[in-house]
Every structure is written in C-alpha cells, then in structure tokens.
C-alpha cells in the first residue's frame, strides 16, 4: 500500500502531500480527497498529470486530532459539503489561511490587522438552496436533493443537516408529492427560500399542472406550512401559487430594516451570519451623518438601507433596472426614500469618467459576485490621474472569492494609492470550502 503524509488542505478541502523522490526530496504533489493535515494515509490515484496526482484515501494510518465524525449520513456521497470530517473551528482557521495566502501570493499584499473570523451556527443554516429533482424509473423512486459529488446524479438523501430541520424533515414527503404529480418528468428543480415565518418553494415546471396536481400542492402547503411558487421559464417568471398572501422577507433588526424578497432573488444563504456581516461592514465603513456613500453591486439593498440609517445619502449602484427598482421599493417600504437613490450601471465596464459624472463619494461599500470588481479598481486607479479629489477615503469590500479579492487588493494597494487596513473571513457556508471575506482599504 502506498502512503503519504498530508501537509495542508487545498481550496477544495483535499489533503495535499508530496511523493518522495529517490533522494528523499519532495516530489510530485498529490491531492487526496478525505485526508486532513497531519495525517498519514493510504491512497489510490484516479488522475495523473506530469506535476500532480488526484487520489482518494483508502486507509487512515495516522489520524489528525482535528478529524471528527461527519454528522450527515450522506457525507462523501452528496456534493453539498466537503469538510464535515474537519472540526468546525479548524474549518474557520483553514479559511483564514486561504484568505491570507491568496492576498499574499496573488495580490502581494498583507493586511495591517487580521479581523476575528465571523462564524455562527454550523447546522441548519441554509435558508436558500436549489434542490434537484430526478424521477428514477428503474428504481421506481423520485429523488430530491443535491447532486452527488462530481456527478450529474441526484444523491439519494432522506435528510440534510445543513438545511433547517423542518425542511430536512420535508425531503421524503416532497419525494412522495412529486412522484404523485402528472408532471413528475417535467419538474427538474425546487428552489428554496426561507424568510421570517415563511418557507417558500419554487417549482420549476416544464408543463402545466393538472387540476389534481394543484389540489395536491394546496394540501401539501396546508400540511407543511409551505408557500408554493411556480416558475415556467427564467427566474423572472416565478410567481406565487398558494397561498398568495404570505410576504417573504428577512430582518436586519439592528437597523430596523425589513427586507422583502422573492425566493429566486439573490439573498445571503445564512441569515444569522448576514446580520453579523452587515453590522461589521457598517462598523468598518464608519459612515458619518454628513457623508455621501456609494454601495456598489447593491442588489436589493442589503447594505444600502442600513447605510441610509447612518449617512446623509447613499447611492446604490447595480447593473439591472429590475434590481434597482426593487431596491428603491424596499427603501420606500422602510421609510428611507429621502436618503437613498439608485443608479443602473454595468459595474464590469465602469470608468473613471462614470465616477466623475456620479460625483463625490466619501466612502464605498463594494459587494461583487465571484468575478470581483476589477473595472471598479481600474476606474479608481484612473481617477487618481483625472480627479484624485473624488477618490473615496475608505472602501469596505465584501467578497465571495478570495482569489478575485486578492487580485483587486493588489490593484488598490499597488496602483490606486490605498493600504489594506483590515481583512478577515466570514464563514457563511460551514462544512464547505466556500470562503467569504471582508477587506477594508484606506486612502494613503
């Protein structure tokens, strides 16, 4: 049996070790699924390249003190989680290292101060999810859940530990319901969105429901306290089916904000962590009552509306008229219309001239998707030549990709005249390798 000593974890939560050369020096890198740092494991290679191999663990020779028994019976089969075998606090520490390594190796920057990680409940936290549906005729069953690891097949899961308990307990009844519908082969997906006291499920349907189907959905909704939505094409076609009167919203109680949303909207998966994230982001932003703030990639106003309770004015900028319109409605619903405005701009090609036209902002909050905010950073670099007095004195950057954050940090620090004052991780997705983080940049 071949064995290897594991030294670290990679971004996909695989153990990383090195084969030994004949002279005893470190050789080819091996990524071993299921292995943890400090362990010696037996392994079997399933993919081999000139400089690396990918393998699965076949035997645990020496166990890490940080290894724990996964809570979920489907861990290893289901692709929803990759780190349940690692102690929860060690997961957070690993993500912090990933952030620091990315900042240094990709951006060539280090934060003056590393923030304490933001973390919270590690189970039952997932308030948004996209569940796949598959009618497996050969086995005479319907599957509802996440995909199997590295597979297009749906995992045969009866429960899920990262979904709220009431949703986990609903998986088997959902399977039975879908199996009984006339469109069982025309229903590929159920999208979950949970708000305050409301659990919404969006059925992606490729054929019309029959009258009997509709009756079954209403009965299920009454029994399990579910609000059904129907989606016939893209997310914009999702509409409430039954009951229609329940409003979906989440709360940011520290700021007195009630945020309406649709189950197909992008909202944070983990409501508990989102509250802590917003509170820290605004504390770091430190907006003053006489200041004008820009919230870039503002979405529905998750940060915009809390900022409006602190600053003189805030301008939310997003690339979609639909989103900025919805954000304006949310501002009106919260009585914040006088201190908020919204502008539709494509932030992936924004220029310094665009920022000059928008006017002076004292501070930026930036919350981009995984692609990051490269155009924004380049515009700030160019602004230094064209109108340096318009550059914001502080930028709070909320990131869902440490690599694009590191790239953008390199631009802001190396070319735009900022220093990286603070950085830290946000464990929005426990038991997964997904790393969210926050960075604070101050103008030199």
WOTALIN-V692968 format. One record per pair of residues at least 24 apart in sequence whose C-alpha atoms are under 10 Angstrom apart, sorted by the first residue. I is the first residue (numbers start at 1). J is the second residue. D is the distance in Angstrom with one decimal. If there is no record, write none. Layout:
BEGIN
i->(I	I)
j->(J	J)
d->(D	D)
END
This chain:
BEGIN
i->(1	1	1	1	1	1	2	2	2	2	2	2	2	3	3	3	3	3	3	3	3	3	3	4	4	4	4	4	4	4	4	4	4	5	5	5	5	5	5	5	5	5	5	5	6	6	6	6	6	6	6	6	6	6	6	7	7	7	7	7	7	8	8	8	8	8	8	9	9	9	9	9	9	9	9	9	10	10	10	10	11	11	11	11	11	11	11	12	12	12	12	12	13	13	13	13	13	13	13	13	13	13	13	14	14	14	14	14	14	15	15	15	15	15	15	16	17	18	18	19	19	27	27	28	28	29	29	30	30	30	31	31	31	32	32	32	33	33	33	33	34	34	34	34	34	34	34	34	35	35	35	35	35	35	35	36	36	36	36	36	36	36	36	37	37	37	37	37	37	38	38	38	38	38	39	39	39	39	39	40	66	66	70	71	71	71	71	72	72	72	72	72	73	73	73	73	73	74	74	74	74	74	74	74	74	75	75	75	76	76	77	77	77	77	77	77	77	77	77	77	78	78	78	78	78	78	78	78	78	78	78	78	78	79	79	79	79	79	79	79	79	79	80	80	80	80	80	80	80	80	80	80	81	81	81	81	81	81	81	81	81	82	82	82	82	82	82	83	83	83	83	84	84	84	84	85	86	87	88	88	88	88	88	89	89	89	91	91	91	91	91	92	92	92	92	92	92	92	92	92	92	93	93	94	94	95	95	95	95	95	95	95	95	95	95	96	96	96	96	96	96	96	96	96	97	97	98	98	98	98	98	99	99	99	99	99	99	99	99	99	99	99	99	100	100	100	100	100	101	101	101	102	102	102	102	102	102	102	103	103	103	103	103	103	103	103	103	103	104	104	104	104	105	105	105	106	106	106	106	106	106	106	106	106	107	107	107	107	107	107	107	107	107	107	107	107	108	108	108	108	108	108	108	109	109	109	109	109	109	109	109	109	109	110	110	110	110	110	110	110	110	110	111	111	111	111	111	111	111	111	111	111	112	112	112	112	112	112	113	113	113	113	113	113	114	114	114	114	114	114	115	115	115	115	115	115	115	115	115	116	116	116	116	117	117	117	117	117	117	117	118	118	118	118	118	118	118	118	118	118	118	118	118	119	119	119	119	119	119	119	119	119	119	120	120	120	120	120	120	120	120	120	121	121	121	121	121	121	121	121	122	122	122	122	122	122	122	122	123	123	123	123	123	123	123	123	123	124	124	124	124	124	124	124	124	124	124	125	125	125	125	125	125	125	125	125	125	125	125	125	126	126	126	126	126	126	126	126	126	126	126	126	126	126	126	126	127	127	127	127	127	127	127	127	127	127	127	127	127	127	127	127	128	128	128	128	128	128	128	128	128	128	128	128	128	128	128	128	128	128	128	129	129	129	129	129	129	129	129	129	129	130	130	130	130	130	130	130	130	131	131	131	131	131	131	131	131	131	132	132	132	132	132	132	133	133	133	133	133	133	133	133	133	133	133	133	134	134	134	134	134	134	134	134	134	135	135	135	135	135	135	135	135	136	136	137	140	141	141	141	141	142	142	142	142	142	142	142	142	142	142	143	143	143	143	143	143	143	144	144	144	144	144	144	144	144	144	144	145	145	145	145	162	162	162	163	164	166	166	166	167	167	167	167	167	169	170	173	173	174	177	177	177	177	178	178	178	180	180	180	181	181	181	181	181	181	181	182	182	182	182	182	182	182	183	183	183	183	183	187	189	190	190	190	190	191	191	191	191	192	192	192	192	193	193	193	193	193	193	193	193	193	193	193	194	194	194	194	194	194	194	194	194	194	195	195	195	195	195	195	195	195	195	195	195	196	196	196	196	196	196	196	196	197	197	197	197	197	197	198	198	198	198	198	198	198	198	199	199	199	199	199	199	199	199	200	200	200	200	200	200	200	200	200	200	200	200	200	200	201	201	201	201	201	201	201	201	202	202	202	202	202	202	202	202	202	202	202	202	202	203	203	203	203	203	203	203	204	204	204	204	204	204	204	204	204	205	205	205	205	206	206	206	207	208	214	214	217	217	218	218	229	229	229	231	234	235	235	235	235	236	236	236	236	237	238	238	238	239	239	250	251	251	252	252	252	252	252	252	252	253	254	254	254	255	255	255	255	255	255	255	256	256	256	256	257	257	257	257	257	257	257	257	257	257	258	258	258	258	258	258	259	259	259	259	259	259	259	259	259	259	260	260	260	260	260	260	261	261	261	261	265	265	265	266	266	267	267	267	268	268	269	269	270	270	270	270	271	272	273	273	273	273	274	274	274	275	276	277	277	277	277	277	277	277	278	278	278	278	278	279	279	280	281	281	281	281	281	281	281	281	282	282	282	282	282	283	283	284	284	284	284	284	284	284	284	285	285	285	285	285	285	285	285	285	286	286	286	286	286	287	287	287	287	287	287	287	288	288	288	289	290	291	291	291	291	292	292	292	292	292	292	292	292	292	293	293	293	293	293	293	293	293	294	294	294	294	294	294	294	294	294	294	294	294	295	295	295	295	295	295	295	295	296	296	296	296	296	296	296	296	296	296	296	297	297	297	297	297	297	297	297	297	297	297	297	298	298	298	298	298	298	298	298	298	299	299	299	299	299	299	299	300	300	300	300	300	300	300	300	301	301	301	301	301	301	301	301	302	302	302	303	303	303	304	304	304	304	304	304	304	305	305	305	305	305	305	305	305	305	306	306	307	307	307	308	308	308	308	308	308	309	309	309	310	311	311	312	312	312	313	313	313	313	313	313	314	314	314	314	314	314	314	314	315	315	315	315	315	315	315	315	316	316	316	316	316	316	316	317	317	317	317	317	317	317	317	318	318	318	318	318	318	318	319	319	319	319	319	319	320	320	320	321	346	347	347	347	347	348	348	348	348	348	349	349	349	349	349	349	350	350	350	350	350	350	351	351	351	351	351	351	351	351	351	352	352	352	352	352	352	352	352	352	352	352	352	352	352	353	353	353	353	353	354	355	355	355	355	355	355	356	356	356	356	356	358	359	360	360	360	360	360	361	361	361	361	361	361	362	362	362	362	362	362	363	363	363	363	363	363	363	364	364	364	364	364	364	364	364	365	365	365	365	365	365	366	366	366	366	366	366	366	367	367	367	367	367	367	368	368	368	368	368	368	368	369	369	369	369	369	370	370	370	370	370	370	370	371	371	371	371	371	371	372	372	372	372	372	372	372	372	372	372	372	372	373	373	373	373	373	373	373	374	374	374	374	374	374	374	375	376	376	377	377	377	377	377	377	377	377	377	378	378	378	378	378	379	380	380	380	380	380	381	381	381	381	381	381	381	381	382	382	383	384	384	384	385	388	391	391	391	392	392	392	392	393	393	393	393	393	394	394	394	394	394	394	394	394	395	395	395	395	395	395	396	396	396	396	396	396	396	397	397	397	397	397	397	398	398	398	398	398	398	398	398	398	399	399	399	399	399	399	399	400	400	400	400	400	400	400	400	401	401	401	401	402	402	402	402	402	403	405	405	405	405	406	409	409	409	412	412	412	413	413	413	413	416	416	417	417	417	417	418	418	418	419	419	420)
j->(41	42	43	44	58	59	41	42	43	44	45	58	59	40	41	42	43	44	57	58	59	60	61	30	32	35	39	40	41	42	43	57	61	30	35	36	37	38	39	40	41	42	61	62	30	31	32	35	36	37	38	39	40	41	64	35	36	37	38	39	40	35	36	37	38	39	94	33	35	36	37	94	95	97	98	433	94	95	98	433	94	95	98	432	433	434	435	82	83	432	433	434	81	82	83	86	91	94	95	431	432	433	434	54	55	56	82	83	433	39	41	54	55	56	57	54	41	52	53	52	53	51	52	52	53	53	54	54	55	56	55	56	57	56	57	58	57	58	76	82	58	60	76	82	83	84	85	86	59	60	63	64	67	85	86	63	64	65	66	67	83	85	86	63	64	65	66	67	86	62	63	64	65	66	63	64	65	66	67	64	90	91	431	123	160	161	162	157	159	160	161	162	157	158	159	160	161	148	155	156	157	158	159	160	161	148	149	160	148	149	146	147	148	149	150	151	154	155	156	157	145	146	147	148	149	150	151	153	154	155	156	157	160	146	147	148	149	150	151	154	155	432	145	146	147	148	149	155	160	162	431	432	146	149	162	429	430	431	432	433	434	149	430	431	432	433	434	430	431	432	433	122	430	431	432	431	431	431	119	121	122	430	431	119	122	430	427	430	431	432	433	117	118	119	425	426	427	430	431	433	435	117	425	433	435	402	424	425	426	427	433	434	435	436	437	402	423	424	425	426	427	435	436	437	424	425	402	403	425	433	435	401	402	403	405	406	423	424	425	435	436	437	438	402	406	423	424	425	402	403	406	401	402	403	404	405	406	407	402	403	404	405	406	407	408	409	410	423	406	407	409	410	403	406	407	402	403	404	405	406	407	408	409	410	403	404	405	406	407	408	409	410	411	412	413	414	406	407	409	410	411	413	414	406	407	409	410	411	412	413	414	419	420	406	409	410	413	419	420	421	422	423	409	419	420	421	422	423	424	439	440	441	419	420	421	422	423	440	420	421	422	423	424	440	421	422	423	424	425	439	421	422	423	424	425	426	437	438	439	423	424	425	426	423	424	425	426	427	437	438	273	274	276	277	280	424	425	426	427	428	436	437	438	272	273	276	277	425	426	427	428	429	430	270	272	273	276	426	427	428	429	430	162	270	272	273	427	428	429	430	161	162	270	427	428	429	430	431	160	161	162	163	164	165	429	430	431	160	161	162	163	164	165	166	167	168	270	161	162	163	164	165	269	270	271	272	273	428	429	430	161	162	163	164	167	192	193	194	268	269	270	271	272	428	429	430	162	163	164	167	192	193	194	195	199	263	267	268	269	270	271	272	163	164	191	192	193	194	195	199	200	201	263	264	265	266	267	268	269	270	271	163	190	191	192	193	194	201	263	264	269	189	190	191	192	193	201	202	264	171	188	189	190	191	192	201	202	203	187	188	189	190	191	204	174	175	178	184	185	186	187	188	189	190	203	204	175	178	179	184	185	186	187	188	189	175	178	179	184	185	186	187	188	179	185	185	179	175	176	178	179	172	174	175	176	177	178	179	180	184	185	171	172	174	175	176	178	179	171	172	173	174	175	176	178	188	189	190	171	175	189	190	429	430	431	192	194	199	224	225	192	194	199	224	226	224	224	220	224	220	213	216	217	220	213	216	217	212	213	216	209	210	212	213	214	216	217	207	208	209	210	211	212	213	207	208	209	210	213	232	231	228	229	230	231	229	231	263	264	228	229	263	264	227	248	249	261	262	263	264	265	266	267	269	226	227	248	249	250	261	262	263	269	271	247	248	249	250	251	259	260	261	262	263	271	247	248	249	250	251	258	260	271	225	246	247	248	249	250	225	226	227	246	247	248	249	250	224	225	226	227	228	246	248	263	225	226	227	228	229	240	242	243	246	247	248	262	263	264	226	227	228	229	230	240	263	264	227	228	229	230	231	235	238	239	240	241	262	263	264	228	229	230	231	232	238	241	229	230	231	232	233	234	235	237	238	230	231	232	233	231	232	233	232	232	241	242	241	242	242	243	262	263	264	264	264	262	263	264	265	262	264	265	322	264	262	263	264	263	264	275	275	302	276	278	279	302	303	305	306	306	278	279	306	279	305	306	307	308	309	310	305	306	309	334	302	305	306	309	330	331	333	334	335	336	302	305	330	331	333	334	300	301	302	305	327	329	330	331	333	334	300	326	327	329	330	333	300	326	327	330	299	300	323	299	300	299	300	302	302	428	428	429	427	428	429	430	428	428	426	427	428	429	302	426	428	302	426	303	398	426	427	428	437	438	302	303	306	307	398	303	306	438	307	365	396	397	398	438	439	440	306	307	310	365	396	307	396	365	394	395	396	422	438	439	440	363	364	365	394	395	396	397	440	441	310	311	363	394	396	311	312	314	362	363	364	394	312	362	363	313	362	360	361	362	363	339	340	359	360	361	362	363	364	392	340	360	361	362	363	364	365	392	341	342	358	360	361	362	363	364	365	366	392	395	342	363	364	365	366	367	395	396	343	345	347	364	365	366	367	368	373	376	397	323	324	344	345	346	347	365	366	367	368	369	373	323	324	327	342	343	365	366	367	368	323	324	325	326	327	367	368	324	325	326	327	328	329	330	331	326	327	328	329	330	331	340	342	327	330	367	365	366	367	331	336	339	340	341	342	365	330	331	332	334	335	336	337	339	340	331	336	339	340	365	336	337	338	339	340	341	336	339	340	339	339	340	338	339	340	337	338	339	340	341	361	338	339	340	341	342	361	363	364	339	340	341	342	343	358	361	364	340	341	342	343	344	345	365	341	342	343	344	345	346	347	366	342	343	344	345	346	347	368	343	344	345	346	347	348	344	345	346	345	375	373	374	375	376	372	373	374	375	376	373	374	375	376	378	379	374	375	376	377	378	379	375	376	377	378	379	380	381	382	383	376	377	378	379	380	381	382	383	384	385	386	387	390	391	379	382	383	386	387	379	379	380	383	387	390	391	383	386	387	390	391	390	390	387	389	390	391	392	389	390	391	392	393	394	390	391	392	393	394	395	391	392	393	394	395	396	442	391	392	393	394	395	396	397	441	394	395	396	397	398	440	395	396	397	398	399	438	439	396	397	398	399	400	438	397	398	399	400	401	404	405	398	399	400	401	404	399	400	401	402	403	404	405	399	400	401	403	404	405	397	398	399	400	401	402	403	404	405	406	407	408	397	399	404	405	407	408	409	404	405	407	408	409	411	412	408	408	412	407	408	409	410	411	412	413	415	416	408	411	412	415	416	416	411	412	415	416	417	411	412	413	414	415	416	417	418	415	416	416	415	416	417	416	416	416	417	443	418	441	442	443	418	441	442	443	444	418	419	421	440	441	442	443	444	420	439	440	441	442	443	422	423	438	439	440	441	442	423	437	438	439	440	441	423	424	425	426	436	437	438	439	440	425	426	435	436	437	438	439	425	426	428	434	435	436	437	438	434	435	436	437	434	435	436	437	438	435	436	437	438	439	439	439	440	441	441	442	443	441	442	443	444	443	444	441	442	443	444	442	443	444	443	444	444)
d->(9.7	6.4	7.8	8.9	9.2	9.0	8.3	5.6	6.3	7.9	9.9	9.6	9.8	6.5	5.3	4.3	6.2	9.3	9.4	9.4	8.6	9.2	8.1	8.5	9.2	10.0	8.3	5.5	5.6	6.6	7.5	9.9	9.4	9.9	9.4	9.4	8.0	6.9	5.9	4.4	6.6	9.2	9.6	9.0	9.0	8.9	8.3	7.1	6.4	4.9	5.6	5.4	6.2	7.7	9.8	9.8	7.9	4.8	6.0	7.9	9.4	9.3	7.1	4.8	7.9	9.7	9.0	9.7	8.4	6.8	6.6	7.7	9.8	9.9	9.1	9.9	9.3	10.0	8.2	8.9	9.4	8.6	7.3	9.9	6.2	8.1	8.8	7.5	9.0	8.4	5.7	8.4	9.8	6.4	6.4	9.4	9.3	9.2	9.9	9.6	8.0	5.9	9.6	9.1	9.3	9.3	8.6	9.1	9.6	8.9	9.8	9.9	9.5	9.7	9.4	9.6	9.9	8.9	9.7	9.5	9.8	8.6	9.1	5.4	7.5	6.4	8.7	5.8	7.0	9.9	6.0	8.2	9.7	5.2	6.0	9.7	6.1	9.7	9.5	9.1	9.3	9.7	8.3	8.3	8.4	9.9	7.8	9.6	9.6	8.2	9.1	9.0	9.2	9.0	9.6	8.2	6.6	9.6	8.2	7.4	9.7	8.6	7.6	9.2	6.9	9.7	8.8	9.5	9.9	7.9	7.4	5.5	8.4	9.1	5.1	5.3	9.1	10.0	9.5	8.7	7.0	9.5	9.6	9.3	9.7	7.3	9.8	9.8	8.2	6.9	6.0	8.8	8.5	9.3	8.4	8.6	9.0	9.4	8.2	8.4	6.7	9.0	8.6	8.3	9.6	9.8	9.4	9.8	8.5	7.2	10.0	8.8	5.6	5.8	9.3	9.7	9.9	6.9	8.9	9.3	8.7	6.5	6.2	4.4	5.3	9.0	9.4	9.7	8.2	5.6	8.4	7.9	9.7	6.7	5.8	4.9	3.8	6.9	8.3	9.4	8.2	9.5	9.2	6.2	7.3	7.9	7.7	9.7	9.3	8.9	8.8	7.4	9.8	9.0	8.8	9.1	8.4	5.5	4.9	8.0	9.8	9.0	9.6	6.1	5.2	6.7	9.7	8.1	4.5	5.6	6.9	9.9	8.5	5.1	7.8	8.4	8.0	9.1	9.7	9.9	7.4	7.4	7.3	9.0	10.0	9.8	8.8	7.7	7.3	8.6	8.4	7.2	8.8	7.8	7.8	8.4	6.6	8.3	9.5	9.8	9.1	8.4	9.0	9.2	9.7	9.5	9.4	6.8	8.8	8.1	7.7	8.3	6.1	8.6	9.2	10.0	9.4	6.8	5.7	8.9	9.5	8.5	9.8	8.8	9.9	9.3	7.6	9.3	9.3	9.8	8.1	9.0	5.6	8.1	8.9	8.2	8.5	7.6	7.2	7.8	8.9	7.6	9.8	8.7	9.0	8.5	8.6	9.5	9.1	9.5	9.2	9.8	6.2	5.8	8.9	8.4	5.8	8.6	7.5	7.6	9.4	7.6	4.5	7.7	9.5	7.4	7.9	9.5	7.6	9.9	9.9	9.0	9.6	8.4	9.7	9.5	7.0	8.9	9.3	5.8	6.1	9.6	9.2	7.7	8.5	9.1	8.3	4.7	5.0	7.4	6.0	4.2	7.7	9.6	8.8	8.7	8.0	8.8	8.5	6.2	9.8	9.1	8.6	7.8	9.6	7.2	6.3	9.9	9.9	7.4	8.5	8.9	7.5	9.8	9.4	9.7	9.8	9.2	6.9	8.7	9.0	8.7	9.9	8.1	5.0	5.5	5.3	5.9	9.0	8.3	8.7	9.2	8.3	6.4	4.9	6.0	8.3	9.9	8.5	6.2	4.9	6.8	8.7	9.8	8.5	5.6	5.1	5.6	9.0	9.2	9.9	6.3	5.7	4.6	7.7	9.9	9.9	8.8	9.0	8.9	6.4	7.8	9.2	9.3	5.8	5.1	5.8	7.4	8.7	9.7	7.3	9.8	7.4	7.4	9.1	8.0	6.4	4.7	6.0	8.3	9.7	8.9	9.8	9.1	6.7	8.7	9.6	8.7	6.3	5.1	7.2	9.3	8.4	9.3	7.1	6.4	9.1	9.5	7.7	8.4	9.9	8.7	9.8	9.2	7.9	8.5	9.7	9.7	10.0	8.3	9.3	7.5	10.0	9.1	9.3	8.2	5.5	7.5	9.4	5.9	4.8	7.3	7.7	9.0	9.8	7.8	8.9	8.3	5.9	4.3	4.5	4.0	6.2	9.2	9.0	8.6	9.3	8.8	5.7	6.1	6.1	9.4	7.6	5.5	7.6	7.9	9.0	8.9	8.2	8.4	9.3	5.8	5.0	6.5	9.8	9.4	9.3	8.9	9.2	5.4	5.6	8.3	10.0	9.2	8.0	9.5	9.1	6.9	7.1	9.4	7.3	6.0	5.2	7.8	8.9	10.0	9.3	8.2	5.2	6.0	7.1	9.8	8.6	9.9	7.6	5.3	4.7	6.5	9.4	9.9	9.7	9.8	7.8	9.1	9.7	9.0	7.9	7.6	4.9	7.8	9.4	8.3	8.5	5.9	5.1	7.0	9.4	9.7	9.5	9.8	7.6	7.0	6.1	4.5	6.1	9.0	9.6	9.3	9.6	9.9	8.8	5.8	5.1	6.0	7.5	9.9	10.0	10.0	9.1	6.1	4.6	6.4	8.5	9.9	9.9	8.5	8.6	9.0	9.1	9.6	6.8	4.9	5.2	7.1	10.0	9.8	9.5	9.6	9.7	8.5	7.7	9.5	8.1	6.5	8.5	9.3	8.7	7.5	6.8	6.3	9.4	9.0	8.9	10.0	9.5	9.8	9.1	7.9	8.5	9.9	7.3	9.4	9.1	5.5	7.4	9.3	7.2	5.9	9.7	8.4	9.7	8.9	8.7	9.0	6.1	9.3	9.1	9.1	6.7	8.1	10.0	7.3	6.0	9.8	8.9	9.4	8.4	8.3	7.7	9.5	9.2	8.9	9.2	8.4	8.7	9.9	9.3	9.5	8.7	9.9	9.1	9.7	8.5	9.3	9.7	10.0	7.8	8.8	9.4	8.7	9.3	7.6	8.0	7.8	9.3	9.6	9.4	9.8	8.1	8.5	8.2	8.4	8.1	5.6	9.1	8.1	9.1	9.4	9.3	7.3	7.0	9.9	8.4	6.8	6.6	7.6	6.9	8.4	8.4	9.9	9.8	9.9	9.6	9.5	9.6	9.2	9.7	7.2	7.2	9.8	9.9	6.5	8.2	9.7	8.4	9.7	9.1	7.7	4.5	7.4	8.8	9.9	9.0	8.7	9.7	9.8	7.5	8.2	8.4	9.9	9.6	7.5	9.2	9.3	8.5	5.3	4.9	5.1	8.5	9.4	8.7	8.5	9.5	8.8	8.9	9.0	7.0	6.0	5.5	7.5	9.8	10.0	10.0	9.3	9.2	9.4	8.3	8.8	9.2	7.7	7.1	7.1	7.1	7.6	6.2	8.2	9.7	9.3	7.1	5.3	6.1	8.7	9.6	8.1	9.1	9.0	5.8	4.5	5.9	7.1	9.0	9.8	9.9	9.3	9.7	7.7	8.8	6.5	9.8	7.0	6.2	5.2	6.0	8.5	9.5	7.3	9.4	8.5	6.0	4.4	5.5	6.5	9.6	7.2	8.5	8.4	9.3	9.8	7.1	7.8	7.3	6.2	5.0	6.0	8.4	8.6	9.9	8.7	6.3	4.8	6.0	7.6	9.0	9.1	9.8	8.4	6.9	6.1	5.3	8.0	8.6	6.1	7.8	7.8	8.6	9.1	9.1	9.2	8.0	6.4	7.9	9.6	8.4	9.7	9.4	9.7	9.7	9.3	5.9	8.1	9.7	8.0	9.1	9.6	9.6	8.4	8.5	7.4	9.7	9.9	9.9	8.3	10.0	9.4	8.3	8.9	8.7	10.0	9.7	8.1	10.0	9.5	7.6	8.8	8.7	8.5	5.8	9.0	9.6	7.1	9.3	9.6	8.3	9.0	8.3	9.2	7.3	7.1	9.4	9.2	9.2	9.3	6.5	9.6	9.7	9.9	9.6	8.2	9.6	8.2	6.9	8.1	8.1	7.6	9.0	9.3	10.0	6.5	8.9	8.6	8.3	8.7	9.1	9.5	9.3	6.8	8.9	7.8	8.8	9.8	9.0	9.0	8.5	9.3	7.7	8.3	8.5	8.2	8.2	9.1	8.3	7.4	7.9	9.4	6.0	7.4	9.6	9.0	9.0	7.8	7.7	6.1	9.3	9.0	9.3	7.8	9.7	9.3	9.6	8.9	7.5	9.9	9.2	9.4	8.7	7.8	6.5	8.0	9.5	9.8	9.3	8.7	9.3	9.7	8.2	6.8	8.5	7.9	7.8	9.2	9.0	7.8	6.8	8.8	8.8	8.5	10.0	10.0	10.0	9.1	9.1	7.0	9.0	9.8	9.3	7.3	7.3	7.9	7.3	7.0	7.2	6.0	9.6	8.0	9.8	8.7	9.2	8.8	8.9	9.7	5.6	8.8	9.9	8.4	7.4	9.7	9.5	7.5	9.3	9.7	8.5	9.6	9.7	7.6	6.0	8.0	9.4	9.9	9.6	7.5	5.2	5.6	7.2	9.2	9.9	9.7	8.8	5.3	5.8	5.1	5.9	7.7	8.8	9.8	9.6	9.6	9.4	6.3	8.1	6.5	4.9	6.3	8.3	9.2	9.6	9.3	8.7	6.0	4.8	6.1	7.9	10.0	9.6	9.7	9.5	7.7	7.2	6.1	4.8	6.4	7.5	9.2	9.0	9.5	10.0	9.9	9.8	9.4	9.3	7.5	8.7	6.4	5.6	5.6	8.1	9.2	8.6	8.1	8.2	8.8	9.8	8.7	8.0	7.1	8.5	5.9	7.1	10.0	8.6	7.0	9.0	9.6	7.0	8.6	6.2	4.4	8.2	9.1	7.4	9.3	8.6	5.3	8.2	9.8	7.4	7.8	9.9	9.5	8.8	9.7	10.0	8.0	9.5	8.9	8.6	9.9	10.0	7.7	9.4	9.4	8.8	8.2	6.4	10.0	8.2	9.7	7.1	9.3	9.0	7.6	9.9	9.4	9.3	9.1	9.4	6.7	9.0	9.0	5.8	6.3	9.8	7.7	8.1	9.7	9.5	7.9	9.6	9.4	6.3	8.9	9.8	8.0	4.5	5.7	7.9	9.7	9.8	6.3	5.1	6.6	8.4	8.9	9.7	9.6	8.6	5.9	4.9	5.4	7.1	9.3	9.1	9.8	7.5	6.3	4.6	6.3	8.5	10.0	9.5	8.8	5.8	4.9	5.8	6.4	8.7	8.0	9.8	7.9	6.6	5.2	5.8	6.9	7.1	9.8	8.4	5.2	4.8	4.5	6.5	8.6	6.0	7.5	8.0	8.8	9.7	7.5	9.1	6.8	6.7	8.8	6.9	7.3	5.4	7.3	9.6	8.9	5.6	7.9	9.6	9.1	9.6	5.9	6.3	9.6	8.8	6.9	7.1	7.2	9.4	7.6	4.8	8.3	9.9	8.0	8.6	8.4	9.6	8.0	4.4	6.5	8.2	5.8	5.2	8.9	9.4	7.7	8.6	9.8	9.9	8.1	8.9	8.0	8.5	9.4	8.5	7.8	8.6	8.1	9.7	8.2	9.1	8.1	8.8	7.5	7.3	9.6	9.9	7.3	10.0	8.1	5.1	7.6	7.8	9.9	6.8	7.4	5.7	8.6	9.8	8.1	7.7	4.8	6.0	7.4	9.3	8.4	4.7	5.8	5.0	5.9	8.1	9.6	9.4	6.4	8.3	6.5	4.7	6.3	8.2	9.7	8.6	5.8	4.8	6.0	7.7	9.4	7.2	6.2	4.7	6.1	8.3	9.8	9.8	8.5	6.0	4.8	6.2	8.4	9.3	8.3	7.3	6.6	7.8	9.3	9.8	9.5	9.5	7.4	6.7	8.0	9.6	7.5	5.7	5.3	8.9	8.9	7.1	8.9	9.7	9.0	7.8	9.3	6.4	9.0	9.7	9.7	7.4	8.4	7.5	9.4	8.8	5.2	6.4	9.5	8.5	7.3	9.3	9.5	7.9	8.1	9.3	6.7	9.9	8.2	9.2	7.9	5.9	9.5	8.2	9.7	9.3	9.0	9.8	9.8	6.5	8.5	9.6	6.5	6.2	9.9	9.1	7.6	8.9	7.4	8.3	8.8	8.0	9.1	9.3	7.9	9.0	6.2	9.2	7.9	7.4	9.9	9.5	6.1	4.4	7.9	10.0	9.3	8.0	8.5	9.2	6.8	8.2	9.8	9.9	9.2	9.7	8.1	9.9	9.8	8.5	7.3	8.6	8.3	5.8	5.0	8.3	8.5	9.7	9.7	7.2	5.6	4.6	6.2	9.8	9.6	8.2	5.7	5.0	6.6	8.5	9.3	9.7	7.2	5.9	4.6	6.5	8.9	9.3	8.3	5.7	5.1	6.2	7.9	9.8	10.0	9.7	9.3	7.6	6.0	4.5	6.6	8.8	9.2	9.2	8.4	5.6	5.2	6.0	8.0	9.8	9.2	9.4	7.7	6.2	4.4	6.5	8.9	8.0	6.5	6.4	7.8	9.4	6.7	7.2	7.2	9.5	9.9	9.9	8.6	8.9	8.3	9.8	8.5	9.6	8.4	7.9	9.6	9.3	8.2	9.3	9.1	9.3	8.5	9.4	9.6	8.6	6.1	5.8	5.3	4.4	5.3	6.5	6.4	9.9)
END
